[in-house]
Amino acid sequence: MAIVKKLYTFILKSFLPLFAMTFFIVLFIVLMQFLWKHIDDLVGKGLPFSLIGELFFYAGVSMVPMALPLAILLASLMTYGNFGEKFELTAMKASGISLVHTMRPLIVLMFFVAVGAFFFQNYALPPAQVKMWTLLFSMRQKSPEVEIPEGVFYDQIPGYNLLVQSKNQDTGMLYDVMIYDVTRGGDNATILVADSGRMAFTADMRYLYLHLFTGEQFENLREQKALDKNVPFRRESFVDKQILIPFDANFNRMDEGGIRSQYVGKNIVELQHTIDSVSNRIDSTGNIYANDLRKNAFPLLVDRKTGQPVFTQSEREKKSEIEKENPALKEGKNRNQKEGKRTGHEIKEEINIEEEVAGVKTFNLDSLILSVPMERRGRLFETALSISKRRVNEVQFKSATISDDKMSIRRHKIELLKKYTLSVACLIFFFIGAPLGAIIRKGGLGTPLVISVLLFLFYYIIDNTGYKMARDGRWEVWIGIWLSTFILAPLGIYVTYKAMNDSAVFNPDSYKELLRKIRGIRSPRSIGRKEVIINEVDNSEANERLSKLIDDCRELIEKLSRRPSYGELWSEKAIGAELNKTGEELDSLTEYLQDSRNNNIVDKLSEFPWIYSDFVINPTHPAWLSKVLRWFVPGGYVLYLLNKKKRRVLIGDLNKTIELAETIKGELRSASTT
């Protein structure tokens, strides 16, 4: 027990420094990405460093959900990669301690990290996001610093354009100044021209103070309109003139209430309350819109007096009374409804009944239009068109209102589910990183960093895709938000299983061998000469086995030469079993003849090909795949063509086997005679 406790302490001491280091490195990287994204909102506005530092602090807190899973993945990869590279993991397994046992302290630690991530998402993240976005929006609205360039119009002062030909950097004097005051519009601009001047801010930083020397001012005495040809103006010459231009250079922090009421500033209880409230509002609004649509857009379906739907209880009773007065109509209607047909007369009679019940009377629209005088028909059509457009606009406005509410619900549901996904992502990335590090057995920042970045990019792309699909309403919210978890969780299970069984996931030789098997290629037989022979080869037994092998190969060649039709290919089971049996017989014979003292025979054994059956030559197992390919003609026909090619290759291998077997029999006969 003391050894286990020391082992746990050793693992935690190895993991925690790496976790802290990777967390702050990743957090710094995502903060730099945040900086470059919003650099235009921060530069050139004279913001104090304390304010920028405050923004970065809250941004760093808001970026924790992105940095934490990647830090866990990278730290676990590096920890177990170091263990594998230094053979410490091998020593643990040699001592009878399994991989899962070594992961126990970190599993417990990750459980607490996941719980802490949940509470962080619910209580710490919303206030930090509120303050971050409030600061950022406030910085966007702050006026930029006034830094007027030389020889270029400066338009960063609202309502004014300034041109300065040159300026003295030491004294602050501006020379050849031209000012366009366009606060009343470009046609009514006030123009000031001065030889020189100075510029400064008032003490409260709310006005820009201009002190101009020796110049002129031009302005219209009244506002110019489009049809005016002559507008009186005033020309003023001055030697000394002072101007105040409204320009608030202070930093005004916005009220946090607007951001706090958004989905980013709410915890689970508040999010659920908002979802319920907006859902109830959508339901009630939808009912109101539906009743209004029923009354206005479809007036024949409601009672003109009450505005209620046509068939209320009393109206159904009234309809029954009318149908009792017309028994023939009712019987014909019931009979034809059962038979799936009704005559035109019966349909017309039924419409008349419904009109009488609803208190309305239809009319012939064409007759009504023709009754209107020709000179009034145009205005009638215009009125109808305007009414239709107005109703379309009303429906579109109501639809947009409900769409906005549905978007708000989706946003709140997304934020609600994200409170849980961070905790699950931390656990999944640990169960990917730790087993993967034990498999690759590479420590440091090289290979683990590359694998971590690739996995996290894969996770980020999937997560971002699911988020956008859920936000736009194309998928259900829970599908989009949990999509990355659904995809990465099986990967974590698979990697953990492989690491527990010491499987060579990243061994290129295993993948090459798998590819050779798929393509039907096997590595050549490796049979060497033995220095010490214990079991002597009986020449008569060897000849007998070689003769049987030759007969079996000739029989297989005869069967393979009879190529099956497309339908017979999917039911030909015997050929596969015979091929495997012959291959096992050949393998057993080569193993037996390896003990021969004749080196020529041993050398010939390496030239024997591999005889075996695979899916291409015998596509009957698994049965479900065979049925799919059989009825999926394009895929099945491709397999049929591959089968023909593989049969030719097999016939060649069998002929080569016969030739080598005859050669070995000749060597055995020569050895017997000598």
C-alpha positions in Angstrom: 0.0 0.0 0.0 2.9 2.4 0.8 4.4 1.7 -2.7 1.0 2.4 -4.3 0.8 5.7 -2.4 4.3 6.7 -3.5 3.4 5.7 -7.1 0.3 7.9 -6.9 2.4 10.8 -5.5 5.0 10.3 -8.2 2.4 10.4 -11.0 0.7 13.5 -9.6 4.0 15.3 -9.3 4.8 14.4 -12.8 1.4 15.6 -14.2 0.6 18.8 -12.3 3.6 20.9 -13.4 3.0 19.9 -17.0 -0.7 20.6 -16.7 0.0 24.1 -15.2 2.6 24.9 -17.8 0.5 23.7 -20.8 -2.6 25.5 -19.5 -1.0 28.9 -19.3 0.8 28.4 -22.6 -2.5 27.5 -24.3 -4.3 30.3 -22.5 -1.7 32.8 -23.8 -2.1 31.5 -27.3 -5.9 32.0 -27.3 -5.5 35.4 -25.7 -3.2 36.4 -28.6 -5.8 35.2 -31.0 -8.4 37.3 -29.1 -6.0 40.3 -29.3 -5.5 40.1 -33.1 -9.2 39.7 -33.6 -10.1 42.9 -31.8 -6.9 44.9 -32.4 -8.8 47.5 -34.4 -11.0 48.3 -31.3 -8.0 48.9 -29.0 -5.3 50.7 -31.1 -5.2 54.4 -31.5 -7.7 55.4 -28.8 -5.4 56.3 -26.0 -6.7 53.6 -23.6 -4.7 53.3 -20.3 -2.8 50.1 -19.7 -4.9 49.4 -16.6 -8.1 49.3 -18.7 -6.4 47.0 -21.3 -5.1 44.8 -18.5 -8.6 44.6 -17.1 -10.0 43.6 -20.5 -7.3 40.9 -20.9 -8.0 39.5 -17.4 -11.7 39.0 -18.1 -10.9 37.7 -21.6 -8.5 35.2 -20.1 -11.2 34.0 -17.7 -13.6 33.7 -20.7 -11.1 31.7 -22.7 -10.7 29.0 -20.0 -13.3 26.7 -21.6 -11.2 26.6 -24.8 -7.8 26.3 -23.1 -8.6 23.7 -20.4 -9.4 20.7 -22.6 -6.4 21.2 -24.8 -4.1 21.6 -21.7 -5.5 18.4 -20.3 -4.9 16.5 -23.6 -1.4 17.9 -24.0 -0.3 17.4 -20.3 -1.6 13.8 -20.2 0.1 13.0 -23.5 3.4 14.4 -22.3 3.2 12.7 -18.9 2.5 9.2 -20.2 4.8 9.7 -23.2 7.6 10.5 -20.7 6.7 7.4 -18.7 6.9 5.2 -21.9 10.1 6.9 -23.2 11.9 6.4 -19.9 10.6 2.8 -19.5 8.9 3.8 -16.3 5.6 2.6 -17.6 7.2 -0.7 -18.5 8.5 -1.0 -15.0 5.1 -0.4 -13.6 3.5 -3.1 -15.8 6.3 -5.5 -14.9 5.5 -4.9 -11.2 1.9 -6.0 -11.9 0.4 -2.5 -12.0 -1.9 -2.1 -15.0 -2.3 1.1 -17.0 -5.7 1.8 -15.5 -4.2 1.5 -12.0 -1.6 4.1 -12.9 -4.3 6.4 -14.2 -6.4 6.2 -10.9 -5.0 9.3 -9.2 -5.3 11.4 -12.4 -8.9 10.0 -13.0 -9.8 11.3 -9.5 -8.1 14.6 -10.2 -9.9 14.9 -13.6 -13.2 14.2 -11.8 -12.6 17.2 -9.5 -11.4 19.3 -12.5 -14.6 18.4 -14.3 -16.8 19.3 -11.3 -14.8 22.6 -10.9 -15.3 23.3 -14.6 -19.0 22.9 -14.2 -19.2 25.4 -11.3 -16.8 27.7 -13.1 -19.1 27.7 -16.2 -22.1 28.3 -14.1 -20.9 31.0 -11.6 -17.6 32.5 -12.6 -17.9 32.6 -16.4 -21.1 34.6 -16.8 -19.9 37.7 -14.8 -16.5 37.6 -16.6 -18.2 37.5 -20.0 -20.5 40.4 -19.0 -17.6 42.6 -18.0 -15.5 41.6 -21.0 -18.1 42.4 -23.6 -19.1 45.6 -21.7 -15.5 46.8 -21.8 -15.1 45.8 -25.4 -18.2 47.6 -26.6 -17.3 50.6 -24.5 -13.9 50.7 -26.2 -15.4 50.4 -29.6 -17.5 53.5 -28.9 -14.7 55.5 -27.6 -13.4 58.2 -29.9 -9.9 57.8 -31.4 -7.0 60.0 -30.5 -6.8 63.1 -32.6 -3.6 62.8 -34.6 -4.0 64.9 -37.7 -1.6 63.9 -40.5 0.0 66.4 -42.9 -1.4 67.0 -46.3 -4.3 64.6 -45.9 -7.9 65.3 -44.9 -8.7 63.9 -41.4 -12.3 62.7 -40.9 -12.2 61.1 -37.5 -14.0 64.0 -35.9 -17.7 63.5 -36.3 -19.2 66.2 -38.7 -15.8 67.8 -39.5 -13.0 67.3 -42.1 -9.6 68.9 -41.3 -6.7 69.5 -43.7 -3.3 70.7 -42.3 -0.5 71.2 -44.8 2.3 71.2 -42.3 2.8 71.3 -38.5 5.6 72.0 -36.0 6.2 68.9 -33.8 8.0 71.0 -31.2 5.6 73.9 -30.7 2.4 72.1 -31.9 1.6 74.9 -34.4 -0.6 73.9 -37.4 0.0 75.7 -40.8 -2.3 76.3 -43.8 -5.4 74.9 -42.0 -8.7 74.2 -43.8 -11.8 73.1 -41.9 -15.1 71.8 -43.4 -18.0 71.8 -41.0 -20.5 69.4 -42.5 -22.8 68.9 -39.5 -25.7 70.5 -41.5 -24.9 68.5 -44.7 -22.4 68.8 -47.5 -24.5 71.4 -49.4 -24.5 73.7 -46.3 -20.9 73.2 -45.2 -19.1 76.0 -43.3 -15.6 76.5 -44.5 -12.7 78.0 -42.5 -9.3 78.7 -43.9 -6.5 80.0 -41.6 -2.8 80.6 -42.0 -2.0 78.8 -38.7 -3.5 77.7 -35.5 -3.3 75.5 -32.3 -5.4 72.6 -31.2 -6.0 71.3 -27.7 -8.7 69.6 -25.5 -10.7 71.3 -22.8 -10.1 70.3 -19.2 -13.1 68.0 -19.1 -12.0 66.3 -22.4 -15.4 66.9 -24.0 -14.5 69.6 -26.5 -11.8 70.1 -29.0 -10.4 73.7 -28.8 -9.1 75.3 -31.9 -7.3 78.7 -31.8 -6.9 80.0 -35.4 -5.0 83.0 -36.7 -5.5 85.1 -39.9 -8.1 83.5 -42.0 -11.6 83.6 -43.5 -14.9 81.8 -42.9 -17.6 81.1 -45.4 -21.2 79.9 -44.5 -24.7 80.0 -46.0 -27.1 82.5 -44.3 -29.9 80.0 -44.8 -30.1 76.3 -45.6 -29.7 75.5 -49.2 -32.3 73.3 -51.0 -32.1 71.3 -54.2 -34.0 73.9 -56.3 -32.2 76.9 -54.9 -30.0 78.7 -57.5 -28.8 81.6 -55.4 -28.3 81.3 -51.7 -27.0 84.3 -49.7 -23.8 83.6 -47.8 -21.6 85.3 -45.3 -17.8 85.8 -45.6 -15.9 86.7 -42.5 -12.3 87.6 -42.2 -10.5 87.2 -38.9 -7.2 87.7 -37.3 -7.8 85.6 -34.1 -10.7 83.1 -33.8 -11.5 80.5 -31.2 -13.7 77.4 -32.0 -15.1 74.7 -29.7 -15.9 71.4 -31.5 -17.9 68.7 -29.5 -15.6 65.7 -29.2 -15.9 63.5 -26.2 -12.4 62.0 -25.7 -13.3 60.4 -22.3 -13.8 56.6 -21.9 -17.4 56.0 -20.9 -18.1 52.6 -19.6 -21.4 51.2 -20.7 -24.0 49.9 -18.3 -23.6 46.1 -17.7 -27.4 45.6 -17.5 -27.8 45.2 -21.3 -25.1 42.4 -21.5 -26.2 40.8 -18.3 -29.7 40.3 -19.7 -28.2 38.3 -22.7 -27.5 34.6 -22.7 -23.8 35.0 -22.0 -24.5 36.6 -18.6 -26.9 34.0 -17.1 -26.4 30.8 -15.0 -28.4 27.6 -15.4 -31.4 28.8 -13.4 -31.7 32.0 -15.3 -31.2 30.3 -18.6 -34.0 27.8 -17.9 -36.3 30.5 -16.7 -35.7 32.6 -19.9 -36.3 29.5 -22.1 -39.6 28.7 -20.3 -40.7 32.4 -20.5 -39.9 32.8 -24.2 -41.5 29.4 -25.0 -44.7 30.4 -23.3 -44.7 33.8 -25.1 -44.2 32.0 -28.5 -47.1 29.7 -27.8 -49.5 32.5 -26.7 -48.3 34.7 -29.6 -48.7 31.9 -32.1 -52.3 31.3 -30.9 -53.1 35.0 -31.3 -51.6 35.1 -34.7 -53.4 31.9 -35.7 -56.8 33.2 -34.6 -56.2 36.5 -36.3 -55.2 34.7 -39.5 -58.3 32.6 -39.3 -60.5 35.6 -38.9 -58.9 37.9 -41.5 -57.2 35.8 -44.1 -59.9 33.0 -44.2 -63.2 34.8 -43.4 -65.4 31.9 -44.7 -64.1 29.7 -42.0 -65.5 31.8 -39.1 -68.9 33.1 -38.0 -69.3 36.7 -38.9 -71.2 37.5 -35.7 -69.0 35.7 -33.1 -65.7 35.4 -34.9 -65.4 31.8 -33.6 -64.4 28.8 -35.7 -67.1 27.4 -37.9 -67.9 24.1 -36.2 -68.3 24.8 -32.5 -70.6 22.5 -30.5 -73.8 24.5 -31.2 -72.8 24.8 -34.8 -72.3 21.0 -35.1 -75.8 20.5 -33.7 -77.1 23.0 -36.2 -75.4 21.2 -39.0 -76.8 17.9 -37.8 -80.3 19.3 -37.9 -79.8 20.5 -41.5 -78.5 17.1 -42.5 -81.6 15.5 -40.9 -83.7 17.6 -43.1 -81.7 16.3 -46.1 -81.4 12.5 -45.4 -80.6 11.7 -49.0 -77.6 14.0 -48.9 -76.3 12.5 -45.7 -76.7 9.0 -46.9 -75.0 9.8 -50.2 -72.2 11.6 -48.5 -71.5 8.7 -46.1 -71.7 6.2 -48.9 -69.4 8.1 -51.2 -66.9 8.9 -48.4 -66.6 5.1 -47.8 -66.2 4.5 -51.5 -63.7 7.4 -51.7 -65.8 9.5 -54.1 -68.5 12.3 -54.1 -70.5 13.8 -56.9 -70.2 17.5 -57.8 -73.9 18.0 -56.7 -73.2 16.5 -53.3 -70.1 18.6 -52.7 -72.1 21.7 -53.7 -74.9 20.8 -51.3 -72.4 20.2 -48.5 -70.8 23.7 -49.1 -74.3 25.2 -48.9 -74.9 23.5 -45.5 -71.5 24.8 -44.2 -72.3 28.3 -45.4 -75.7 28.3 -43.7 -74.0 27.1 -40.4 -71.3 29.7 -40.6 -73.6 32.6 -41.4 -71.9 33.4 -44.6 -72.8 33.3 -48.3 -70.3 32.7 -51.1 -70.5 34.4 -54.4 -69.1 34.2 -57.9 -66.0 36.4 -57.9 -65.9 36.8 -61.7 -69.5 37.9 -61.8 -68.8 40.4 -59.0 -65.8 41.9 -60.9 -67.8 42.1 -64.2 -70.5 44.0 -62.4 -68.1 46.8 -61.6 -67.8 49.5 -64.2 -64.7 49.4 -66.4 -63.3 52.7 -65.1 -63.4 51.5 -61.5 -61.9 48.1 -62.0 -58.3 49.4 -62.1 -58.7 51.0 -58.7 -60.4 47.9 -57.4 -57.4 45.8 -58.5 -55.0 48.3 -56.9 -57.0 48.2 -53.7 -56.9 44.4 -53.6 -53.2 44.4 -54.4 -52.5 46.9 -51.6 -54.6 44.8 -49.1 -52.7 41.7 -50.2 -49.3 43.4 -49.8 -50.3 44.7 -46.4 -51.3 41.3 -45.2 -48.1 39.8 -46.6 -46.1 42.4 -44.7 -48.0 41.7 -41.5 -47.4 38.0 -41.8 -43.7 38.5 -42.5 -43.4 40.8 -39.5 -45.1 38.3 -37.3 -43.0 35.5 -38.7 -39.8 37.6 -38.0 -41.0 38.3 -34.5 -41.5 34.6 -33.7 -38.2 33.7 -35.5 -36.3 36.1 -33.2 -37.8 34.5 -30.2 -36.9 31.0 -31.5 -33.4 32.2 -32.1 -33.3 33.5 -28.5 -34.4 30.1 -27.2 -31.8 28.3 -29.3 -29.1 30.7 -28.0 -30.1 30.1 -24.4 -30.3 26.3 -24.9 -26.9 26.3 -26.4 -25.4 28.2 -23.5 -27.3 25.9 -21.1 -25.8 22.8 -22.6 -22.3 24.3 -22.8 -22.3 24.4 -19.0 -22.0 20.6 -19.1 -20.0 19.9 -22.3 -16.8 21.4 -20.8 -16.8 19.0 -18.0 -17.4 16.0 -20.3 -14.7 17.3 -22.7 -12.1 17.4 -19.9 -12.8 13.7 -19.1 -12.8 12.6 -22.8 -9.5 14.4 -23.6 -7.8 12.8 -20.6 -9.0 9.4 -21.7 -7.6 10.1 -25.1 -4.3 11.7 -24.0 -3.1 9.4 -21.3 -3.6 6.1 -23.3 -2.3 7.7 -26.4 0.9 8.8 -24.6 1.3 5.3 -23.3 1.1 4.0 -26.9 3.4 6.5 -28.7 6.0 6.5 -25.8 7.3 9.9 -26.8 7.7 12.7 -24.3 8.6 16.3 -24.5 6.9 18.9 -26.6 7.5 17.5 -30.1 5.2 14.6 -31.0 2.7 15.2 -28.2 2.2 18.8 -29.2 1.6 17.8 -32.9 -0.9 15.1 -32.0 -2.6 17.4 -29.4 -3.0 20.2 -31.9 -4.3 17.9 -34.6 -6.8 16.3 -32.2 -7.9 19.6 -30.8 -8.4 21.1 -34.3 -10.5 18.1 -35.2 -12.5 18.6 -32.0 -12.8 22.4 -32.6 -14.0 22.0 -36.2 -16.7 19.4 -35.2 -17.8 21.5 -32.2 -18.0 24.7 -34.2 -19.9 23.0 -37.0 -22.4 21.6 -34.5 -22.7 24.9 -32.8 -23.5 26.8 -36.0 -26.0 24.1 -37.1 -27.8 24.3 -33.7 -27.7 28.1 -33.7 -29.3 28.4 -37.2 -31.9 25.8 -36.3 -30.9 23.3 -38.9 -30.2 20.6 -36.2 -31.7 20.1 -32.8 -29.7 22.0 -30.2 -28.7 19.0 -28.2 -27.4 17.2 -31.3 -25.2 20.1 -32.4 -23.8 20.8 -29.0 -23.1 17.2 -28.1 -21.8 16.3 -31.6 -18.1 16.5 -30.7 -18.7 14.4 -27.6 -20.5 11.7 -29.6 -17.6 11.5 -32.0 -14.6 11.8 -29.6 -16.0 9.5 -26.8 -15.7 6.3 -29.0 -12.1 7.4 -29.9 -11.3 7.7 -26.2 -12.7 4.2 -25.5 -10.9 2.7 -28.5 -7.5 4.3 -27.5 -7.9 3.2 -23.9 -8.7 -0.3 -24.9 -5.7 -0.5 -27.2 -3.4 0.9 -24.5 -4.7 -1.6 -22.0 -3.9 -4.5 -24.4 -0.5 -3.1 -25.5 -1.7 -2.9 -29.1 0.6 -1.3 -31.6 -1.7 1.4 -32.9 1.1 3.5 -34.3 3.2 0.6 -35.6 3.6 1.2 -39.4 4.5 -2.5 -40.0 1.1 -3.6 -38.7 -0.7 -1.3 -41.1 1.5 -2.4 -44.0 0.7 -6.0 -43.2 -3.0 -5.1 -43.1 -2.7 -3.4 -46.5 -0.9 -6.4 -47.9 -3.7 -8.7 -46.7 -6.4 -6.4 -48.2 -4.5 -6.4 -51.5 -3.9 -10.1 -51.3 -0.1 -9.8 -50.9 1.9 -11.7 -48.3 5.5 -11.4 -47.4 7.7 -14.2 -48.7 8.4 -17.2 -46.6 11.4 -16.9 -44.4 12.9 -20.4 -44.1 16.5 -20.8 -43.1 18.9 -23.8 -42.8 19.1 -25.5 -39.4 22.5 -26.2 -37.9 21.1 -29.0 -35.7 18.4 -31.3 -36.9 16.5 -33.3 -34.4 13.6 -34.8 -36.4 14.9 -36.5 -39.6 12.8 -36.3 -42.7 11.3 -39.6 -44.0 11.7 -39.5 -47.8 8.7 -41.9 -48.4 6.4 -39.8 -46.2 7.6 -36.6 -47.8 7.0 -38.1 -51.3 3.5 -39.1 -50.2 2.6 -35.7 -48.9 4.1 -34.0 -51.9 2.0 -36.2 -54.2 -1.1 -35.4 -52.3 -0.3 -31.7 -52.4 0.1 -31.9 -56.2 -3.2 -33.7 -56.7 -5.0 -31.2 -54.5 -3.5 -28.3 -56.4 -4.5 -29.8 -59.8 -8.0 -30.3 -58.5 -8.2 -26.7 -57.3 -6.8 -25.5 -60.7 -9.6 -27.4 -62.5 -12.3 -25.8 -60.2 -10.8 -22.3 -60.4 -10.7 -22.5 -64.2 -14.5 -22.9 -64.3 -15.3 -19.3 -63.5 -18.7 -18.9 -61.8 -21.4 -16.6 -63.1 -22.4 -13.4 -61.2 -25.1 -15.2 -59.3 -23.0 -18.3 -58.6 -20.2 -16.2 -57.1 -22.3 -15.4 -54.0 -23.1 -19.0 -53.2 -19.8 -20.7 -53.9 -18.7 -21.7 -50.4 -16.7 -24.9 -51.0 -13.8 -23.3 -52.9 -12.8 -21.1 -50.0 -12.6 -24.0 -47.6 -10.6 -26.1 -50.0 -8.1 -23.3 -50.6 -7.6 -22.8 -46.9 -7.2 -26.6 -46.4 -4.6 -26.8 -49.2 -2.8 -23.7 -47.8 -2.6 -25.3 -44.3 -1.3 -28.6 -45.9 1.4 -26.6 -47.7 2.4 -24.7 -44.5 2.6 -28.0 -42.6 4.7 -29.6 -45.4 7.2 -26.7 -45.6 7.6 -26.9 -41.8 8.2 -30.7 -42.0 10.7 -30.4 -44.9 12.7 -27.7 -43.1 14.4 -30.4 -41.2 15.8 -31.9 -44.4 19.6 -32.3 -44.7 19.4 -31.4 -48.4 20.1 -27.7 -48.6 18.6 -27.5 -52.1 15.3 -28.7 -50.7 15.4 -26.1 -47.9 16.2 -23.4 -50.3 13.3 -24.3 -52.5 10.9 -24.1 -49.6 11.2 -20.3 -49.4 9.8 -20.1 -53.0 6.5 -21.6 -52.2 3.6 -19.1 -52.5 1.0 -18.6 -49.8 -2.3 -20.4 -50.6 -5.3 -19.0 -48.9 -8.9 -17.8 -49.4 -10.1 -14.2 -48.9 -13.2 -12.2 -49.4 -12.4 -11.5 -53.0 -12.2 -15.1 -54.0 -15.0 -16.3 -51.7 -17.4 -13.4 -50.9 -19.9 -15.4 -48.8 -18.8 -14.3 -45.3 -20.0 -12.1 -43.6 -23.4 -13.0 -45.1 -24.9 -9.4 -44.7 -22.0 -7.9 -46.6 -22.4 -10.5 -49.3 -26.1 -9.7 -49.7 -25.5 -6.0 -49.8 -22.8 -6.3 -52.5 -24.8 -8.8 -54.5 -27.8 -6.5 -54.9 -25.7 -3.4 -55.1 -24.8 -4.2 -58.7 -22.0 -1.6 -59.2 -20.1 -2.8 -56.1 -20.9 -6.4 -56.8 -19.7 -6.3 -60.4 -16.4 -4.7 -59.4 -15.9 -7.5 -56.9 -16.8 -10.0 -59.7 -14.1 -8.6 -61.9 -11.6 -8.6 -59.1 -12.6 -12.3 -58.5 -11.7 -13.2 -62.0 -8.3 -11.5 -61.7 -7.6 -13.2 -58.3 -8.5 -16.6 -59.8 -5.9 -16.2 -62.5 -3.3 -15.2 -59.8 -4.3 -18.2 -57.7 -4.0 -20.6 -60.7 -0.5 -19.2 -61.3 0.4 -19.8 -57.6 -0.9 -23.3 -57.7 1.0 -24.1 -60.9 4.1 -22.8 -59.2 3.4 -24.9 -56.2 3.1 -28.0 -58.4 6.4 -27.2 -60.2 8.3 -26.7 -56.9 6.7 -29.9 -55.4 7.9 -31.9 -58.5 11.4 -30.4 -58.2 11.6 -31.4 -54.5 10.3 -34.9 -55.3 13.2 -35.2 -57.8 15.7 -34.1 -55.2 14.3 -36.7 -52.8 14.6 -39.4 -55.5 18.2 -38.4 -56.2 18.9 -38.6 -52.5 17.4 -42.0 -52.3 19.5 -43.4 -55.1 22.7 -42.1 -53.7 
